[in-house]
Amino acid sequence: MPIVYPSVDAIITLNKEAITRIRVKKADRHKVLSRGRIELVLAQTISCDGDIFDKAVTLLKGLTEMPHSFDSANRRTAYLAASSFLQANGEKCLMSEDARIARVLLGIREHFYSDSEIKNWLKGHAVRQFER
């Protein structure tokens, strides 16, 4: 079965949704800073060796780490993109939507977690607490 990848426009729509659904700051606004960055992340995801979870790690990290693709909600968008990607490819998204998710995403942005830790987290396993 072929892998279903999101489009650039789908990720842009997820950013809009992230800002609407998961409002964090009053100043949050939907603005694309770099369509090219999103294209690069998708190309890296497509060319990534490994299983669907390895590809989801690439997508999640690429949208979370700097330079950012959006003015606001980059981590929230990355979370929605990775979970949507897994679901579109028949995998259950096992990441729980609790308060710790924001801390894990911050840890991913700060390069605190290894790819294997992120992969295990995507599969629903516990991850060590992010510390600066």
VENBELQUI-V183169 format. One record per residue. RES is the residue in three letters. OMEGA is omega as a letter, one per 40 degrees, with the letter a starting at -180 (NA if undefined). NEAR is the number of other ideal C-beta (glycine too) atoms within 10 Angstrom. D_CENTER is the distance of its C-alpha to the mean C-alpha in Angstrom with 1 decimal. Layout:
[[RES;OMEGA;NEAR;D_CENTER] [RES;OMEGA;NEAR;D_CENTER]]
//
This chain:
[[MET;a;5;23.0] [PRO;i;5;21.0] [ILE;i;12;17.2] [VAL;i;12;15.7] [TYR;i;15;13.1] [PRO;i;21;11.8] [SER;i;11;13.9] [VAL;a;16;13.4] [ASP;i;10;15.1] [ALA;i;15;12.9] [ILE;i;25;9.8] [ILE;i;18;12.4] [THR;i;15;13.6] [LEU;i;23;10.4] [ASN;i;25;10.6] [LYS;i;14;14.2] [GLU;a;16;13.6] [ALA;a;24;11.3] [ILE;a;21;14.2] [THR;a;11;16.8] [ARG;a;11;15.5] [ILE;a;17;14.3] [ARG;a;12;16.7] [VAL;a;13;16.8] [LYS;i;9;19.1] [LYS;a;6;22.0] [ALA;i;7;21.3] [ASP;i;17;17.8] [ARG;i;11;18.1] [HIS;i;17;16.5] [LYS;i;10;17.2] [VAL;i;15;15.8] [LEU;a;14;16.6] [SER;i;13;16.0] [ARG;i;13;15.7] [GLY;i;10;16.6] [ARG;i;19;13.6] [ILE;i;25;11.4] [GLU;i;14;14.1] [LEU;i;13;14.0] [VAL;i;25;10.4] [LEU;i;21;11.4] [ALA;i;12;14.6] [GLN;i;14;13.3] [THR;a;24;11.3] [ILE;a;12;14.6] [SER;a;9;16.9] [CYS;i;16;15.2] [ASP;i;7;17.8] [GLY;a;12;17.4] [ASP;a;13;16.4] [ILE;i;17;13.6] [PHE;i;19;11.9] [ASP;i;17;12.3] [LYS;i;22;10.8] [ALA;i;26;7.6] [VAL;i;26;7.7] [THR;i;23;8.4] [LEU;a;25;5.8] [LEU;i;28;3.0] [LYS;a;20;6.2] [GLY;a;21;7.4] [LEU;a;29;5.6] [THR;a;26;6.1] [GLU;a;16;9.5] [MET;e;8;12.6] [PRO;a;8;13.9] [HIS;i;18;11.9] [SER;a;25;11.8] [PHE;i;26;12.7] [ASP;a;15;15.3] [SER;i;19;13.6] [ALA;i;26;10.6] [ASN;a;22;8.0] [ARG;i;22;6.3] [ARG;i;25;7.1] [THR;i;27;6.0] [ALA;i;28;2.3] [TYR;i;25;3.8] [LEU;a;22;6.1] [ALA;a;26;5.2] [ALA;a;28;4.6] [SER;i;20;7.6] [SER;i;19;9.4] [PHE;i;25;9.4] [LEU;a;22;10.8] [GLN;i;12;13.2] [ALA;a;14;14.3] [ASN;i;17;15.3] [GLY;i;9;17.3] [GLU;i;16;15.3] [LYS;i;10;15.2] [CYS;a;18;12.1] [LEU;i;12;13.8] [MET;i;20;11.5] [SER;i;10;13.9] [GLU;i;10;13.4] [ASP;a;9;15.7] [ALA;a;7;16.3] [ARG;a;15;15.0] [ILE;i;16;11.4] [ALA;i;15;11.5] [ARG;i;15;13.4] [VAL;i;22;11.2] [LEU;i;20;8.2] [LEU;i;14;11.2] [GLY;i;22;12.4] [ILE;i;25;9.5] [ARG;a;19;10.2] [GLU;i;13;13.8] [HIS;a;10;13.8] [PHE;a;18;15.3] [TYR;i;20;13.9] [SER;i;10;14.8] [ASP;a;15;12.9] [SER;i;10;15.2] [GLU;i;17;14.5] [ILE;i;24;10.7] [LYS;i;18;11.9] [ASN;i;16;14.5] [TRP;i;23;12.3] [LEU;i;23;10.4] [LYS;i;15;14.0] [GLY;i;11;15.0] [HIS;i;10;16.9] [ALA;i;8;17.4] [VAL;a;18;16.1] [ARG;a;11;18.4] [GLN;i;10;18.3] [PHE;i;17;16.9] [GLU;i;8;19.9] [ARG;NA;6;20.6]]
//
